[in-house]
Amino acid sequence: MTTLTDDQRTRVSATSHPQYFYFYMALSCVAVAFLGFAPTYFVPMAAGKFPPVPVVHFHGLLFFAWTLYFAFQSWLAASGQVMRHRTIGMIGVSLATAMTISGFLVAVNAMQRSAAIGMTGEGIAFAIVPLSGVLFFAVVFTLAIAYVRRREIHKRLMLLASISLLDAAVARWFLTFLAPPGPPGPPPVPVTIPPAFVAYLLLVAAIVHDWRANGRPHPVYVYGGIALIAVKLLNWPISTTAAWHSLAGGIWRWRSSIVVPANAGTHNHRTSWLRAVYLPVFSNETPRRMGPCVRRDDERVVAAPNSPPSR
């Protein structure tokens, strides 16, 4: 009886170790991501109402897989399985690389879709939101890999990188319950700030934990948090500058030779653009007929040569 009681106390003590705080934070990231995307992705997909668009599913798979991977890695580290944690670390490097590429392609896709409905400038301005977000994640993740031997810094950088991705998930709830219906088109960049600050409450929880455990917040949270907030706030003024429109417009024009359907992004005007930006080609209606193919030339839409006539 005494032995069983001692074993139970040992297990309770192990699972209440401070290292498990990061595992619980990782589970919180999983919950926010799943619940955030449930109204606009998981539930429609389960009901068979989400169109089978490969780019959307691939993008969603990568980013949600990251939250699961982060939770699993946090559990391995917290339970003392450090060698196994390091062994599968290369999976995280590959996953983060694929996420960065996917985030870039989604941002370019959004600019192309805005151009298709005659709102090129607005789409270029809003592109700073996903592009700056994926760039911040990539930079913080790279720093986490560089400090992999310094555990206290590494785990906090990984948590900061994961939290930086959650503003899109929180924005789904703003979209579902607070956003008024309106015509299609890129929303103003400032509307992305409130959802981001709600997601950053997880960072506040991590700072409070450090303060209680160590008497002060870790420099990663201080400087990383300042950088995260600065990036989000600076999105607004930078998105209006000629320099940004020149840079993002150059990226868009680089992709402008891609052949796309003439009615891409316009077949369902009832869908909010905010939903379309974060989940490209989001629609509950699949067009039965596609118009002639077009090639984008700067901000003009020009019929591609030898385009087959629509039926």
Backbone as numpy.savetxt, mean C-alpha at the origin, in Angstrom:
# Nx Ny Nz CAx CAy CAz Cx Cy Cz
1.61 -32.26 39.99 0.78 -31.06 39.99 1.65 -29.81 39.99
2.69 -29.85 40.82 3.60 -28.72 40.88 4.33 -28.53 39.56
4.68 -29.66 38.94 5.38 -29.60 37.66 4.51 -28.96 36.59
3.22 -29.37 36.54 2.30 -28.81 35.56 2.12 -27.32 35.78
2.00 -26.93 37.06 1.83 -25.52 37.37 3.06 -24.71 36.95
4.24 -25.26 37.22 5.46 -24.58 36.83 5.57 -24.45 35.32
5.16 -25.49 34.57 5.20 -25.45 33.11 4.25 -24.39 32.58
3.06 -24.31 33.19 2.10 -23.32 32.75 2.63 -21.91 32.99
3.26 -21.73 34.17 3.83 -20.41 34.46 4.93 -20.06 33.48
5.72 -21.06 33.09 6.80 -20.81 32.14 6.25 -20.37 30.80
5.16 -21.05 30.34 4.56 -20.70 29.06 3.96 -19.31 29.11
3.27 -18.99 30.23 2.68 -17.67 30.36 3.77 -16.60 30.35
4.86 -16.88 31.07 5.96 -15.92 31.12 6.58 -15.71 29.75
6.69 -16.82 28.97 7.31 -16.72 27.64 6.44 -15.89 26.71
5.12 -16.15 26.76 4.24 -15.44 25.83 3.99 -14.00 26.23
4.34 -13.64 27.47 4.17 -12.26 27.89 5.49 -11.49 27.82
6.53 -12.11 27.25 7.82 -11.46 27.10 7.65 -10.21 26.24
8.39 -9.15 26.54 8.25 -7.91 25.77 8.45 -8.10 24.27
9.23 -9.12 23.86 9.45 -9.32 22.44 8.16 -9.63 21.70
7.17 -10.17 22.40 5.90 -10.51 21.75 5.10 -9.26 21.40
5.50 -8.11 21.91 4.81 -6.88 21.54 4.85 -6.67 20.03
5.97 -6.97 19.42 6.09 -6.76 17.97 5.27 -7.79 17.19
5.11 -8.96 17.74 4.23 -9.94 17.11 2.78 -9.46 17.17
2.37 -8.91 18.30 1.01 -8.39 18.42 0.81 -7.17 17.51
1.83 -6.35 17.36 1.74 -5.23 16.44 1.63 -5.71 15.00
2.35 -6.76 14.67 2.26 -7.33 13.33 0.87 -7.90 13.07
0.28 -8.55 14.10 -1.09 -9.04 13.95 -2.07 -7.88 13.76
-1.79 -6.76 14.40 -2.63 -5.58 14.22 -2.56 -5.08 12.78
-1.37 -5.13 12.20 -1.22 -4.73 10.80 -2.01 -5.65 9.88
-1.99 -6.95 10.17 -2.78 -7.90 9.39 -4.27 -7.58 9.49
-4.72 -7.30 10.71 -6.14 -7.01 10.93 -6.56 -5.74 10.20
-5.75 -4.69 10.29 -6.09 -3.43 9.61 -6.15 -3.64 8.10
-5.18 -4.36 7.56 -5.15 -4.60 6.11 -6.37 -5.41 5.67
-6.70 -6.46 6.42 -7.82 -7.31 6.01 -9.15 -6.58 6.15
-9.38 -5.97 7.31 -10.64 -5.28 7.54 -10.78 -4.06 6.63
-9.66 -3.40 6.34 -9.71 -2.23 5.48 -10.11 -2.57 4.06
-9.57 -3.65 3.54 -9.86 -4.03 2.15 -11.08 -4.93 2.02
-11.65 -5.35 3.13 -12.81 -6.23 3.06 -13.98 -5.64 2.28
-14.40 -4.38 2.52 -15.58 -3.87 1.81 -15.39 -3.72 0.31
-14.16 -3.43 -0.13 -13.95 -3.14 -1.55 -13.24 -4.25 -2.31
-12.73 -5.26 -1.60 -12.01 -6.31 -2.31 -12.40 -7.72 -1.86
-12.18 -8.04 -0.59 -12.39 -9.41 -0.15 -13.86 -9.83 -0.24
-14.76 -8.99 0.24 -16.18 -9.34 0.21 -16.70 -9.43 -1.23
-16.44 -8.42 -2.09 -16.89 -8.56 -3.49 -16.27 -9.77 -4.19
-15.02 -10.08 -3.90 -14.39 -11.23 -4.53 -15.03 -12.53 -4.07
-15.35 -12.63 -2.77 -16.01 -13.82 -2.25 -17.40 -14.00 -2.83
-18.07 -12.88 -3.14 -19.41 -12.93 -3.71 -19.40 -13.09 -5.23
-18.20 -13.14 -5.82 -18.10 -13.28 -7.26 -18.42 -12.02 -8.03
-18.38 -10.87 -7.35 -18.71 -9.60 -8.00 -17.48 -8.78 -8.37
-16.32 -9.29 -8.05 -15.10 -8.56 -8.38 -14.56 -9.12 -9.68
-14.29 -8.26 -10.69 -13.84 -8.74 -12.00 -12.48 -9.40 -11.90
-12.25 -10.44 -12.68 -10.95 -11.15 -12.64 -9.86 -10.36 -13.35
-9.38 -9.30 -12.73 -8.33 -8.47 -13.31 -6.99 -8.88 -12.71
-6.09 -9.50 -13.48 -4.86 -10.04 -12.91 -4.01 -9.01 -12.18
-3.89 -7.79 -12.73 -3.01 -6.80 -12.10 -3.51 -6.43 -10.71
-4.82 -6.40 -10.53 -5.38 -6.06 -9.23 -5.12 -7.18 -8.23
-5.38 -8.40 -8.64 -5.19 -9.54 -7.73 -3.72 -9.72 -7.38
-2.84 -9.52 -8.34 -1.41 -9.68 -8.08 -0.92 -8.62 -7.10
-1.35 -7.38 -7.32 -0.97 -6.29 -6.42 -1.50 -6.54 -5.00
-2.76 -6.91 -4.90 -3.34 -7.18 -3.58 -2.69 -8.37 -2.90
-2.37 -9.41 -3.69 -1.73 -10.59 -3.12 -0.38 -10.26 -2.52
0.41 -9.47 -3.23 1.74 -9.12 -2.74 1.67 -8.35 -1.43
0.83 -7.32 -1.40 0.81 -6.44 -0.23 0.18 -7.13 0.99
-0.84 -7.96 0.76 -1.41 -8.67 1.91 -0.48 -9.78 2.37
0.22 -10.41 1.41 1.19 -11.43 1.79 2.29 -10.85 2.66
2.62 -9.57 2.43 3.64 -8.94 3.27 3.21 -8.90 4.73
1.97 -8.54 4.99 1.51 -8.46 6.37 1.57 -9.83 7.04
1.21 -10.88 6.31 1.29 -12.24 6.87 2.74 -12.65 7.10
3.59 -12.33 6.15 5.02 -12.65 6.29 5.62 -11.91 7.49
5.27 -10.64 7.62 5.79 -9.85 8.74 5.33 -10.43 10.08
4.08 -10.87 10.16 3.58 -11.47 11.39 4.32 -12.77 11.71
4.55 -13.59 10.68 5.24 -14.86 10.89 6.68 -14.63 11.34
7.36 -13.69 10.70 8.74 -13.38 11.07 8.82 -12.81 12.48
7.83 -12.00 12.85 7.81 -11.44 14.20 7.62 -12.54 15.23
6.79 -13.51 14.91 6.58 -14.63 15.83 7.85 -15.47 15.98
8.54 -15.71 14.87 9.78 -16.48 14.94 10.80 -15.77 15.83
10.95 -14.47 15.66 11.91 -13.73 16.47 11.52 -13.71 17.93
10.22 -13.54 18.18 9.75 -13.46 19.57 9.87 -14.80 20.29
9.73 -15.88 19.55 9.79 -17.21 20.16 11.21 -17.76 20.22
12.18 -16.96 19.82 13.57 -17.37 19.94 14.12 -18.15 18.76
13.36 -18.29 17.70 13.81 -19.03 16.52 14.53 -18.08 15.56
15.63 -17.53 16.03 16.33 -16.48 15.29 16.95 -17.01 14.01
17.52 -18.20 14.06 18.17 -18.75 12.87 17.15 -19.00 11.76
16.00 -19.51 12.12 14.96 -19.72 11.11 14.46 -18.38 10.59
14.37 -17.42 11.48 13.96 -16.07 11.10 14.91 -15.51 10.04
16.21 -15.70 10.24 17.19 -15.20 9.28 17.19 -16.03 8.00
16.93 -17.32 8.12 16.96 -18.19 6.95 15.93 -17.78 5.91
14.73 -17.46 6.37 13.67 -17.10 5.41 13.61 -15.59 5.17
14.66 -14.90 5.63 14.68 -13.45 5.42 14.75 -13.06 3.96
15.39 -13.90 3.12 15.49 -13.58 1.70 14.12 -13.56 1.03
13.17 -14.29 1.59 11.81 -14.22 1.04 11.27 -12.81 1.18
11.56 -12.19 2.32 11.12 -10.82 2.53 11.77 -9.85 1.56
13.04 -10.05 1.25 13.72 -9.19 0.28 13.06 -9.31 -1.09
12.79 -10.53 -1.50 12.13 -10.74 -2.80 10.73 -10.16 -2.81
10.00 -10.35 -1.72 8.64 -9.85 -1.63 8.62 -8.32 -1.66
9.50 -7.69 -0.89 9.55 -6.23 -0.86 9.93 -5.65 -2.22
10.83 -6.33 -2.92 11.20 -5.88 -4.27 10.02 -5.94 -5.22
9.29 -7.06 -5.17 8.11 -7.20 -6.03 7.04 -6.18 -5.68
6.89 -5.88 -4.39 5.91 -4.88 -3.96 6.26 -3.50 -4.49
7.55 -3.17 -4.46 7.98 -1.86 -4.95 7.69 -1.72 -6.44
8.00 -2.75 -7.20 7.72 -2.72 -8.64 6.22 -2.64 -8.89
5.45 -3.44 -8.15 4.00 -3.45 -8.32 3.41 -2.10 -7.98
3.88 -1.48 -6.89 3.36 -0.17 -6.51 3.63 0.88 -7.57
4.80 0.82 -8.18 5.13 1.75 -9.27 4.19 1.54 -10.45
3.97 0.29 -10.83 3.11 0.00 -11.99 1.66 0.42 -11.73
1.19 0.25 -10.50 -0.17 0.66 -10.17 -0.31 2.18 -10.27
0.71 2.91 -9.82 0.67 4.37 -9.91 0.65 4.83 -11.36
1.45 4.20 -12.22 1.46 4.55 -13.64 0.12 4.19 -14.28
-0.44 3.05 -13.88 -1.75 2.65 -14.40 -2.81 3.67 -14.05
-2.74 4.23 -12.85 -3.71 5.24 -12.43 -3.58 6.50 -13.26
-2.34 6.90 -13.58 -2.15 8.08 -14.43 -2.70 7.83 -15.83
-2.52 6.65 -16.35 -3.04 6.32 -17.67 -4.56 6.34 -17.68
-5.16 5.86 -16.61 -6.62 5.84 -16.53 -7.18 7.25 -16.42
-6.49 8.12 -15.70 -6.97 9.50 -15.61 -6.85 10.19 -16.96
-5.80 9.88 -17.70 -5.65 10.47 -19.03 -6.76 9.99 -19.96
-7.21 8.75 -19.75 -8.25 8.21 -20.61 -9.58 8.93 -20.45
-9.79 9.60 -19.31 -11.04 10.34 -19.12 -10.78 11.85 -19.16
-9.63 12.24 -19.73 -9.34 13.64 -19.92 -8.92 14.40 -18.69
-8.36 13.72 -17.69 -7.92 14.38 -16.46 -6.46 14.05 -16.19
-5.63 14.32 -17.18 -4.21 13.98 -17.08 -3.54 14.71 -15.93
-3.74 16.01 -15.84 -3.09 16.80 -14.79 -3.46 16.34 -13.41
-4.75 16.06 -13.18 -5.20 15.61 -11.87 -4.60 14.25 -11.52
-4.53 13.38 -12.53 -3.96 12.06 -12.29 -2.49 12.12 -11.95
-1.75 13.00 -12.64 -0.33 13.17 -12.36 -0.13 13.72 -10.95
-0.97 14.66 -10.54 -0.86 15.21 -9.18 -1.10 14.13 -8.14
-2.13 13.32 -8.33 -2.46 12.30 -7.32 -1.46 11.16 -7.30
-0.71 10.97 -8.38 0.25 9.87 -8.44 1.32 9.97 -7.37
1.50 11.16 -6.79 2.51 11.30 -5.75 2.16 10.48 -4.51
0.88 10.19 -4.32 0.46 9.44 -3.13 0.99 8.01 -3.17
0.67 7.20 -4.20 1.21 5.84 -4.20 2.71 5.79 -4.44
3.25 6.70 -5.26 4.68 6.66 -5.54 5.51 7.01 -4.31
5.12 8.04 -3.57 5.86 8.40 -2.36 5.70 7.32 -1.29
4.53 6.70 -1.24 4.31 5.65 -0.26 5.19 4.44 -0.49
5.27 3.98 -1.74 6.08 2.80 -2.01 7.56 3.13 -1.92
7.94 4.38 -2.23 9.34 4.77 -2.09 9.74 4.81 -0.61
8.87 5.33 0.25 9.17 5.36 1.68 9.33 3.94 2.21
8.42 3.05 1.82 8.52 1.65 2.25 9.84 1.04 1.80
10.22 1.27 0.55 11.45 0.67 0.02 12.68 1.18 0.76
12.72 2.48 1.06 13.86 3.06 1.76 13.97 2.51 3.19
12.85 2.47 3.91 12.87 1.97 5.29 13.21 0.49 5.32
12.67 -0.27 4.39 12.99 -1.70 4.34 14.48 -1.91 4.07
15.04 -1.13 3.16 16.47 -1.24 2.87 17.30 -0.94 4.11
16.91 0.09 4.86 17.61 0.39 6.10 17.49 -0.76 7.10
16.31 -1.39 7.15 16.12 -2.53 8.06 17.06 -3.67 7.70
17.27 -3.92 6.42 18.20 -4.96 6.00 19.63 -4.57 6.35
19.95 -3.29 6.17 21.30 -2.83 6.50 21.61 -2.98 7.99
20.58 -2.88 8.83 20.76 -2.99 10.29 20.27 -4.34 10.81
20.35 -5.36 9.98 19.82 -6.66 10.38 20.55 -7.23 11.59
21.80 -6.86 11.81 22.57 -7.36 12.95 22.29 -6.59 14.23
21.62 -5.45 14.10 21.28 -4.65 15.29 19.79 -4.78 15.52
19.44 -5.75 16.35 18.06 -6.19 16.48 17.10 -5.08 16.87
17.48 -4.24 17.81 16.57 -3.20 18.29 16.21 -2.21 17.19
17.17 -1.91 16.33 16.91 -1.01 15.22 16.14 -1.73 14.11
16.56 -2.95 13.81 15.97 -3.72 12.72 14.47 -3.93 12.90
14.07 -4.38 14.09 12.66 -4.70 14.28 11.79 -3.45 14.25
12.32 -2.33 14.71 11.53 -1.09 14.69 11.40 -0.55 13.26
12.46 -0.69 12.47 12.37 -0.27 11.07 11.37 -1.14 10.30
11.34 -2.42 10.58 10.39 -3.30 9.90 8.96 -2.94 10.28
8.73 -2.61 11.54 7.40 -2.20 11.97 7.01 -0.87 11.31
7.96 0.06 11.25 7.69 1.36 10.61 7.34 1.17 9.14
8.07 0.30 8.44 7.79 0.04 7.03 6.40 -0.54 6.85
6.01 -1.45 7.72 4.69 -2.08 7.60 3.56 -1.08 7.88
3.74 -0.25 8.90 2.71 0.75 9.23 2.54 1.75 8.09
3.63 2.06 7.39 3.56 3.04 6.31 2.67 2.58 5.16
2.37 1.28 5.09 1.55 0.75 4.00 0.06 0.75 4.31
-0.31 1.04 5.55 -1.68 0.82 5.98 -2.64 1.96 5.67
-2.14 3.10 5.19 -3.05 4.21 4.92 -4.04 3.87 3.82
-3.62 3.06 2.84 -4.54 2.67 1.76 -5.69 1.82 2.30
-5.38 0.94 3.27 -6.44 0.10 3.84 -7.43 0.94 4.64
-6.92 1.86 5.44 -7.81 2.73 6.22 -8.64 3.62 5.29
-8.04 4.02 4.17 -8.78 4.87 3.22 -10.01 4.17 2.67
-10.00 2.83 2.64 -11.18 2.10 2.15 -12.39 2.35 3.03
-12.16 2.46 4.35 -13.28 2.73 5.25 -13.77 4.16 5.10
-12.86 5.09 4.89 -13.27 6.45 4.58 -14.07 6.48 3.29
-13.61 5.70 2.31 -14.29 5.64 1.03 -15.68 5.04 1.16
-15.77 3.95 1.93 -17.03 3.22 2.04 -18.07 3.97 2.85
-17.66 4.61 3.94 -18.63 5.18 4.87 -18.68 6.71 4.88
-17.65 7.38 4.38 -17.60 8.83 4.50 -17.56 9.57 3.17
-17.01 8.94 2.13 -16.85 9.66 0.87 -18.19 9.85 0.18
-18.54 11.08 -0.20 -19.79 11.32 -0.91 -19.68 10.85 -2.35
-20.78 10.45 -2.98 -20.73 10.06 -4.39 -20.40 11.26 -5.26
-19.72 11.02 -6.34 -19.36 12.11 -7.22 -18.89 11.60 -8.56
-18.58 12.50 -9.47 -18.12 12.08 -10.79 -16.75 11.45 -10.72
-16.39 10.66 -11.73 -15.06 10.04 -11.72 -13.98 11.09 -11.88
-12.85 10.82 -11.32 -11.73 11.74 -11.41 -10.86 11.64 -10.18
-9.58 11.96 -10.30 -8.67 11.88 -9.15 -9.11 12.84 -8.05
-9.13 12.38 -6.81 -9.51 13.28 -5.70 -8.37 14.21 -5.35
-8.62 15.25 -4.62 -7.53 16.12 -4.15 -6.59 15.34 -3.24
-5.31 15.63 -3.35 -4.31 14.94 -2.54 -4.58 15.07 -1.04
-5.08 16.22 -0.54 -5.30 16.35 0.91 -6.24 15.31 1.50
-7.13 14.72 0.70 -8.07 13.76 1.28 -7.39 12.48 1.74
-6.14 12.27 1.34 -5.42 11.07 1.77 -4.76 11.25 3.13
-4.74 12.46 3.65 -4.04 12.72 4.91 -4.78 12.15 6.13
-6.10 12.38 6.29 -6.78 11.83 7.47 -6.68 10.31 7.60
-6.91 9.51 6.53 -6.73 8.06 6.70 -5.32 7.68 7.12
-4.33 8.39 6.59 -2.95 8.08 6.95 -2.70 8.30 8.45
-3.23 9.39 8.97 -3.00 9.68 10.38 -3.74 8.69 11.29
-4.83 8.15 10.83 -5.50 7.09 11.60 -4.62 5.85 11.62
-4.04 5.49 10.48 -3.15 4.33 10.43 -1.92 4.54 11.30
-1.44 5.77 11.40 -0.23 6.05 12.17 -0.45 5.93 13.68
-1.68 5.70 14.10 -1.92 5.48 15.53 -1.20 4.23 16.02
-0.95 3.29 15.12 -0.15 2.11 15.49 1.27 2.52 15.85
1.79 3.51 15.15 3.12 4.01 15.48 3.11 4.70 16.85
2.03 5.39 17.15 1.89 6.01 18.47 1.91 4.94 19.56
1.23 3.82 19.31 1.22 2.72 20.28 2.64 2.19 20.50
3.42 2.08 19.43 4.79 1.59 19.56 5.65 2.59 20.35
5.43 3.87 20.13 6.18 4.89 20.87 5.84 4.84 22.36
4.55 4.69 22.66 4.12 4.59 24.06 4.74 3.36 24.72
4.79 2.26 24.00 5.39 1.04 24.54 6.87 1.27 24.87
7.59 1.91 23.96 9.00 2.20 24.22 9.16 3.13 25.43
8.30 4.10 25.50 8.39 5.07 26.60 8.19 4.39 27.96
7.23 3.47 27.99 6.97 2.77 29.25 8.06 1.76 29.57
8.63 1.12 28.55 9.62 0.08 28.78 11.03 0.64 28.98
11.36 1.72 28.26 12.73 2.23 28.28 12.85 3.66 28.78
11.73 4.29 29.06 11.79 5.66 29.55 11.85 6.71 28.47
11.97 6.29 27.21 12.01 7.24 26.09 11.74 6.47 24.80
11.23 7.14 23.77 11.02 6.45 22.50 12.33 6.23 21.77
12.39 5.17 21.01 13.60 4.85 20.25 13.78 5.87 19.12
15.04 6.23 18.79 15.28 7.19 17.70 14.66 6.77 16.37
14.52 5.47 16.12 13.88 5.02 14.88 12.46 5.55 14.79
11.75 5.48 15.91 10.37 5.98 15.91 10.32 7.51 15.83
11.28 8.16 16.46 11.28 9.62 16.46 11.56 10.15 15.06
12.72 9.77 14.52 13.10 10.29 13.21 12.30 9.65 12.08
12.03 8.35 12.22 11.22 7.68 11.20 9.80 8.20 11.18
9.24 8.45 12.37 7.88 8.99 12.43 7.80 10.39 11.85
8.81 11.20 12.15 8.84 12.56 11.59 8.91 12.49 10.06
9.77 11.61 9.55 9.90 11.46 8.09 8.60 10.98 7.47
7.94 10.02 8.12 6.69 9.49 7.59 5.62 10.57 7.51
5.48 11.34 8.56 4.48 12.42 8.59 4.85 13.51 7.59
6.15 13.83 7.49 6.59 14.87 6.56 6.29 14.47 5.13
6.54 13.22 4.78 6.26 12.76 3.42 4.79 12.90 3.10
3.95 12.50 4.05 2.51 12.58 3.81 2.03 14.02 3.67
2.52 14.90 4.53 2.08 16.30 4.47 2.64 17.02 3.25
3.87 16.68 2.86 4.49 17.36 1.73 3.94 16.89 0.39
3.23 15.78 0.40 2.60 15.32 -0.85 1.72 16.41 -1.45
1.02 17.12 -0.60 0.06 18.13 -1.06 0.74 19.27 -1.82
1.67 20.00 -1.19 2.28 21.11 -1.95 3.13 20.65 -3.12
3.84 19.53 -2.98 4.71 19.07 -4.07 3.89 18.66 -5.28
2.71 18.08 -5.04 1.88 17.61 -6.16 1.41 18.73 -7.07
1.49 19.98 -6.60 1.04 21.11 -7.39 2.17 21.80 -8.14
3.40 21.36 -7.95 4.54 22.05 -8.55 4.78 21.59 -9.99
5.39 22.48 -10.76 5.74 22.14 -12.14 6.79 21.04 -12.18
7.69 21.03 -11.19 8.73 20.00 -11.16 8.12 18.60 -11.03
7.12 18.46 -10.15 6.49 17.16 -10.00 5.74 16.75 -11.26
5.02 17.68 -11.87 4.28 17.35 -13.08 5.23 17.00 -14.21
6.40 17.60 -14.23 7.38 17.26 -15.25 7.94 15.85 -15.02
8.25 15.54 -13.75 8.80 14.22 -13.42 7.78 13.12 -13.65
6.61 13.26 -13.00 5.58 12.21 -13.14 5.04 12.15 -14.56
4.92 13.32 -15.20 4.46 13.32 -16.58 5.44 12.63 -17.50
6.74 12.74 -17.20 7.73 12.02 -17.99 7.58 10.51 -17.83
7.29 10.07 -16.60 7.04 8.64 -16.38 5.81 8.19 -17.15
4.77 9.02 -17.10 3.54 8.68 -17.82 3.78 8.62 -19.33
4.52 9.59 -19.86 4.78 9.59 -21.30 5.67 8.42 -21.70
6.54 7.98 -20.76 7.36 6.81 -21.04 6.51 5.57 -21.26
5.38 5.54 -20.56 4.47 4.40 -20.70 3.36 4.65 -21.71
3.38 5.79 -22.37 2.26 6.18 -23.22 2.17 5.38 -24.51
3.23 4.64 -24.84 3.19 3.87 -26.08 2.47 2.54 -25.90
2.06 2.22 -24.67 1.35 0.97 -24.41 -0.02 1.02 -25.05
-0.42 -0.01 -25.74 -1.72 -0.08 -26.38 -2.75 -0.50 -25.36
-3.81 0.28 -25.22 -4.86 0.01 -24.24 -6.21 0.14 -24.91
-7.28 -0.40 -24.32 -8.61 -0.23 -24.88 -9.02 1.24 -24.87
-9.73 1.66 -25.90 -10.14 3.06 -25.99 -11.06 3.46 -24.86
-11.85 2.53 -24.34 -12.79 2.88 -23.27 -12.28 2.44 -21.91
-10.94 2.22 -21.79 -10.40 1.80 -20.49 -10.63 2.87 -19.45
-11.13 2.45 -18.31 -11.33 3.35 -17.20 -12.59 4.19 -17.30
-13.41 3.98 -18.36 -14.58 4.84 -18.53 -15.88 4.05 -18.55
-15.82 2.71 -18.46 -17.04 1.95 -18.64 -17.93 1.95 -17.41
-17.43 2.43 -16.28 -18.26 2.45 -15.09 -18.02 3.74 -14.32
-18.72 4.79 -14.70 -18.51 6.09 -14.07 -19.13 6.15 -12.68
-19.91 5.16 -12.32 -20.52 5.18 -11.00 -19.51 4.85 -9.92
-18.37 4.28 -10.29 -17.36 3.89 -9.32 -16.49 5.08 -8.96
-16.27 5.29 -7.68 -15.43 6.39 -7.21 -14.01 6.23 -7.71
-13.39 7.36 -8.10 -12.01 7.29 -8.57 -11.05 6.89 -7.46
-11.34 7.25 -6.23 -10.45 6.87 -5.14 -10.34 5.36 -5.06
-11.44 4.66 -5.31 -11.40 3.21 -5.34 -10.58 2.73 -6.52
-10.72 3.41 -7.66 -10.00 2.99 -8.85 -8.51 3.23 -8.73
-8.11 4.29 -8.01 -6.70 4.60 -7.87 -6.00 3.52 -7.05
-6.60 3.15 -5.93 -5.95 2.16 -5.08 -6.13 0.74 -5.59
-7.24 0.48 -6.29 -7.46 -0.83 -6.88 -7.77 -0.63 -8.35
-6.76 -0.60 -9.22 -6.98 -0.30 -10.62 -8.00 -1.21 -11.26
-8.76 -0.67 -12.17 -9.78 -1.37 -12.94 -10.85 -1.94 -12.03
-11.09 -1.28 -10.88 -12.13 -1.75 -9.97 -13.49 -1.44 -10.56
-14.28 -2.44 -10.76 -15.60 -2.25 -11.33 -16.42 -3.49 -11.09
-17.70 -3.30 -10.91 -18.61 -4.43 -10.79 -19.21 -4.82 -12.13
-18.80 -4.14 -13.18 -19.30 -4.44 -14.50 -18.13 -4.73 -15.42
-18.20 -5.81 -16.16 -17.18 -6.15 -17.13 -17.71 -5.80 -18.51
-17.03 -4.95 -19.26 -17.53 -4.57 -20.58 -17.59 -5.76 -21.51
-18.67 -5.87 -22.25 -18.84 -6.99 -23.16 -18.14 -6.74 -24.49
-18.01 -5.46 -24.84 -17.38 -5.14 -26.11 -16.29 -4.10 -25.88
-15.18 -4.26 -26.51 -14.08 -3.32 -26.38 -13.96 -2.52 -27.66
-13.69 -1.24 -27.50 -13.56 -0.37 -28.65 -12.21 -0.53 -29.31
-11.93 0.28 -30.34 -10.64 0.18 -31.03 -9.50 0.53 -30.10
-8.36 -0.07 -30.36 -7.19 0.20 -29.54 -6.65 1.59 -29.86
-6.02 2.19 -28.87 -5.47 3.52 -29.07 -4.05 3.56 -28.54
-3.31 4.55 -28.99 -1.97 4.79 -28.47 -1.94 6.20 -27.94
-1.45 6.39 -26.71 -1.41 7.71 -26.14 -0.16 8.44 -26.63
-0.34 9.66 -27.10 0.77 10.48 -27.57 0.72 11.79 -26.79
1.63 11.94 -25.78 1.57 13.04 -24.85 0.20 13.04 -24.19
-0.61 14.09 -24.34 -1.90 14.14 -23.69 -3.03 13.94 -24.69
-2.68 13.49 -25.90 -3.71 13.24 -26.89 -3.98 11.75 -26.97
-5.16 11.39 -27.38 -5.51 9.98 -27.60 -5.65 9.81 -29.10
-4.75 9.04 -29.68 -4.68 8.89 -31.13 -4.99 7.46 -31.49
-5.83 7.27 -32.49 -6.18 5.91 -32.94 -4.95 5.21 -33.43
-4.70 4.01 -32.96 -3.54 3.26 -33.39 -3.76 2.77 -34.80
-2.71 2.71 -35.61 -2.89 2.23 -36.98 -3.30 0.78 -37.01
-4.09 0.45 -38.02 -4.57 -0.91 -38.23 -5.34 -1.45 -37.05
-6.05 -0.56 -36.34 -6.85 -1.02 -35.20 -8.07 -1.75 -35.72
-8.38 -2.91 -35.16 -9.56 -3.64 -35.62 -10.81 -2.92 -35.22
-11.80 -2.88 -36.07 -13.05 -2.19 -35.73 -13.78 -2.92 -34.62
-14.49 -2.17 -33.79 -15.27 -2.78 -32.72 -16.49 -3.45 -33.31
-16.89 -4.51 -32.67 -18.04 -5.27 -33.16 -19.32 -4.83 -32.46
